[in-house]
């Protein structure tokens, strides 16, 4: 797989659309605004005091009956999927979406008008690299009640296939595929939402589709239309005549594609999976997708990615020429054997340091910890991480040999694996805050055998050695 670094993107200028919310029937103004790096997709309700915001995250999804709806405190966002699909389809990573209502305008029931607006705003590259989760194993979620299932398998890029089967003669079985996200604009974006007549009747009877008209949804007629139903439809959509085409849809629209329904379901999948919060490199296969199964899969993926990030072990080349060998380490650190617990420094920058220690049976602490069952004491693992961090802070002064390093605080210490004779320990310390007045606040990890063995948040300070009398 390619490891080419791709930078994040946002829009150049803000752009505004107006329309009607499908379910609320309210006039809505939506404004896309540029956003900084690592911002992601965030909705802001400008009609509420303080313009409160909500991130587009699966963890905020509360209801999926008639669209993907998110709630955080007083902020509610309904039917977010078409807007999010447009952002993903144009590979925009960061955007603020301002709304003066809970629901974006339905427009024509697709992502087409959002795509056009975003392209009008312009797209620009940012400096930070785009985060991407590379799928290495099959992950899946199935709704046993409906038989709907989504899985993701390894692939060289983000791909989506949707397979639709509502067990109705009028719609039949449909499939749609997107082989690369750059094709979204031309192949998927204009695919409109659809409904069956029996669903439409229910929505109308219960006042749940106040902003609909016959221009923003394909209506599949899956039952015979009674005179009462026909009159109800005429009144709802302000039409004098309504009829059914030979292909089984109401005569309001002409299909863009024979499989437009499947393409729209694919659009919904892309919009809902944007809620994972991380780009995916893998192929998504969705069978009978719907907002419930889509967002449940997004929640599962969000949790899986977070867990993998926590447990991910970076790979370091311990055979490469070190930045500092043992002699250079001793030139900088005041520690000496048997209490010198760093053998070499592999990496060193302004914000991080990577050190290494080969643990052998000759370590003096193994004599008593424990006879017959040698285990490196956890406190010495923390000390080794601290000595590695000491290199980071001492590298900021011109005469490190004249300084000592002292602990100020150790917090959130966790020991996860035993360290045994023969292990190679690698320590990584990264600054949490910039070094000030010789104080170094850092997050430290120790790795061995491809696993995290220890982690801690540490604060240390360097101080000049007392002058000899």
Buried (B, 14 or more C-beta within 10 A) or exposed (E): EEEEEBEBBBBEEEBEBEBBBBBBBBEBBBBBBBBEBEBBBBBBBBBBEEEBBBBBBBBBBEBBEBBBBBBBEEBBBBBBBBBBBBBBBBBBBBBBBBBBBBBBBBBBBBBBBBBBBBBEBEBEEBEEEBBBBEBEEEBEBBBEEEEBBBBBBEBEBBBBBBBBBBEBEBBEEBBBBBBEBEBBBEBBBBBBBBBBBEBBBEBBEEEBBBBBBBEBBBBBBBEEBEEEBBEBBEEBBEBEEBEBEEEBBBEBBEBBBEBBBBBBBBBBBBBBBBBBBBBBBBBBBBBBBBBBBBBBBBBBBBEBBEEEEEEEBEEBEBEEEBBBEBEBBBEBBBBEEEEBBBBBBBBBEEEBBBBBBEBEEEBEBBEEBEEEEBEBBBEBBBBBBBBBBBBBBBBEBEEBEEBBBEEEEBEEBEBEBEBBEEBBBBBBBBBEEEBEEBBBBBBBBBBBEEEBBBBBBBBBBBEEEEEEE
